[in-house]
Amino acid sequence: MSLHLEPITSKNLDQVRLLKVLPEQAELVGDLPAFLAQTDRRWRMLAICQGSAPVGFVAYGLFPQEPSNGRLWVDELLIDAHHQGRGYARRAMTLLLAQLEGEYGARPVYLSVYESNRRAIALYQSLGFAFTGERDALGAPEMVRFP
């Protein structure tokens, strides 16, 4: 079965909680169990699955209080350390962007990325994202992809 996105449910939550990035990447992503436990339901959380096994995680949300009729944000994209280097992040982002367009229509998609995460920056730029010149609440540069 090919890579696909699945909602996080009681059936896959324990497996998703076990996802870990490489030690040198830990500072680039948030605390996944804490993110999963938060009560802020503006974030929609998805497991990135190869077959029935989660190999990654991504969250997204539409924040209406943001400028210009709200901003559609992608957050916390991660691929488990044991599954990196297989193109899963690119394929997952491609699937997610198609899902977002189907769900929200053609609208800009925002994300933020630390300057030290060169691989992620290259991936996002190859998918059409560009830096906005703004920074998020944690000081990371923001990127946007226009439809």
C-alpha positions as CSV (number, residue, x, y, z in Angstrom):
1,M,0.0,0.0,0.0
2,S,1.3,3.5,-0.8
3,L,1.9,6.4,1.5
4,H,-1.2,8.0,2.7
5,L,-2.6,10.4,5.4
6,E,-4.9,9.1,8.1
7,P,-6.7,10.9,10.9
8,I,-5.2,10.1,14.3
9,T,-7.7,7.9,16.2
10,S,-7.6,5.5,19.1
11,K,-6.4,2.8,16.7
12,N,-3.1,4.6,15.7
13,L,-2.5,7.1,18.6
14,D,-0.2,4.8,20.5
15,Q,1.9,4.2,17.4
16,V,2.1,7.9,16.5
17,R,3.2,8.7,20.1
18,L,6.3,6.5,19.5
19,L,7.5,8.4,16.5
20,K,10.9,10.0,17.1
21,V,13.2,12.1,14.9
22,L,17.0,11.8,14.9
23,P,18.6,13.3,18.1
24,E,20.1,16.2,16.1
25,Q,16.6,17.0,14.8
26,A,14.9,17.1,18.2
27,E,15.3,20.9,18.5
28,L,13.7,21.4,15.1
29,V,10.3,19.8,16.1
30,G,8.1,20.2,19.1
31,D,7.3,17.6,21.7
32,L,5.0,15.2,19.8
33,P,3.3,13.7,22.8
34,A,2.6,17.1,24.2
35,F,1.3,18.3,20.8
36,L,-1.0,15.3,20.6
37,A,-2.3,15.9,24.2
38,Q,-3.2,19.6,23.7
39,T,-6.8,20.6,23.8
40,D,-6.5,23.3,21.1
41,R,-8.7,21.6,18.5
42,R,-7.9,24.2,15.8
43,W,-5.1,21.8,14.8
44,R,-6.1,18.8,12.7
45,M,-3.6,16.0,13.2
46,L,-2.7,13.3,10.7
47,A,-0.6,10.2,10.7
48,I,1.6,9.7,7.7
49,C,1.3,6.0,7.0
50,Q,3.0,3.5,4.9
51,G,0.6,0.6,4.7
52,S,-1.0,0.4,8.2
53,A,2.1,1.7,10.0
54,P,2.6,5.4,10.9
55,V,5.9,6.7,9.7
56,G,5.3,10.3,10.4
57,F,3.0,13.0,11.6
58,V,1.7,16.4,10.4
59,A,-0.8,18.9,11.7
60,Y,-2.6,21.7,10.0
61,G,-5.2,24.3,10.9
62,L,-7.1,27.4,9.7
63,F,-6.7,30.3,12.0
64,P,-9.5,32.9,11.3
65,Q,-8.0,35.5,13.6
66,E,-4.9,35.8,11.4
67,P,-4.7,38.6,8.7
68,S,-6.4,38.4,5.3
69,N,-9.4,36.2,6.2
70,G,-7.4,33.7,8.2
71,R,-4.2,31.7,7.5
72,L,-4.0,28.1,6.7
73,W,-1.0,26.7,8.6
74,V,1.0,23.4,8.4
75,D,2.8,22.5,11.5
76,E,5.0,19.8,13.1
77,L,5.8,17.8,9.9
78,L,8.0,14.9,11.0
79,I,9.2,11.6,9.7
80,D,10.3,8.9,12.2
81,A,14.1,8.5,12.3
82,H,13.9,4.9,11.0
83,H,11.9,6.0,7.9
84,Q,13.9,9.1,6.8
85,G,15.6,9.3,3.5
86,R,12.8,7.5,1.6
87,G,11.0,10.6,0.2
88,Y,8.2,10.3,2.6
89,A,8.3,14.0,3.6
90,R,7.9,15.2,0.0
91,R,5.2,12.7,-0.8
92,A,3.3,13.5,2.5
93,M,3.5,17.3,1.8
94,T,2.3,16.7,-1.8
95,L,-0.7,14.7,-0.4
96,L,-1.4,17.3,2.3
97,L,-1.3,20.2,-0.2
98,A,-3.9,18.4,-2.4
99,Q,-6.0,17.6,0.7
100,L,-5.9,21.3,1.8
101,E,-6.9,22.5,-1.6
102,G,-9.9,20.1,-1.6
103,E,-10.9,21.1,1.9
104,Y,-10.3,24.8,1.8
105,G,-10.1,25.7,-1.8
106,A,-7.2,27.6,-3.5
107,R,-5.7,29.7,-0.8
108,P,-2.2,30.4,0.5
109,V,-0.6,27.8,2.8
110,Y,1.8,29.0,5.6
111,L,4.4,27.2,7.7
112,S,7.5,28.2,9.6
113,V,10.9,26.6,9.6
114,Y,14.1,27.1,11.6
115,E,17.0,28.5,9.5
116,S,19.2,25.6,10.6
117,N,16.8,23.1,9.0
118,R,18.3,23.3,5.5
119,R,16.8,20.1,4.3
120,A,13.3,21.2,5.2
121,I,13.8,24.6,3.6
122,A,15.0,23.0,0.4
123,L,12.0,20.7,0.4
124,Y,9.5,23.5,1.0
125,Q,11.1,25.7,-1.7
126,S,10.9,22.8,-4.2
127,L,7.2,22.6,-3.5
128,G,6.7,26.3,-4.2
129,F,7.0,27.9,-0.7
130,A,8.9,31.1,-0.3
131,F,10.0,33.2,2.7
132,T,7.6,35.9,3.7
133,G,10.0,38.1,5.7
134,E,7.8,37.5,8.8
135,R,8.6,35.3,11.9
136,D,6.3,33.1,14.0
137,A,5.8,33.5,17.7
138,L,8.9,31.4,18.4
139,G,11.0,33.5,16.0
140,A,11.2,31.0,13.2
141,P,10.9,32.4,9.6
142,E,7.6,32.0,7.9
143,M,7.1,30.6,4.4
144,V,4.0,30.7,2.2
145,R,2.9,28.9,-0.9
146,F,0.4,30.6,-3.1
147,P,-2.1,28.6,-5.2
